[in-house]
């Protein structure tokens, strides 16, 4: 009789322990790593589906001393006529995964300048605008926690049409 009572008391503790182990395993399995994003992932995350990286659409984002902190990417969606610029902290960046200011800029010839910034972005920032039958310029900034910055992009007109 005593062993039946001990077994009944042990069962709830075992169920609770097993449940906690299962929940912990699910949390570990679904946690998003702070790993590098491919260009394609950065474009999909920043712009959405249907975008392709444009020719002459990748430029390094570097400091004045030449240190690479990321890339700025120009993408185009042929079905919607929209261009999208993604500034992405790459894996070699000292600030990849660290919340700092990131900005993306798209200039559409004959239209306007589109700018989007996030003061606490860990990986990327993006901006998009309609740009069919127009030339564009694009660039991006990545900032350090202390406020120094890296810049990259193309300030001449291109990717027309």
Buried (B, 14 or more C-beta within 10 A) or exposed (E): EEEEEEEEEEEEEEEEEEEEEEEEEEEEEEEEEEEBBEBEBBBBBBBBEBBEBBEEBBBBBBBEEEEBBBBBBBBBBEEBEBBBBBBBBBEEBEBBEBEBBBBBBBBBBEEEEBBBBBEEBBBBBBBBBBBEEBBBBBBBBBBBEEEEBBBBBBEEEBBEE
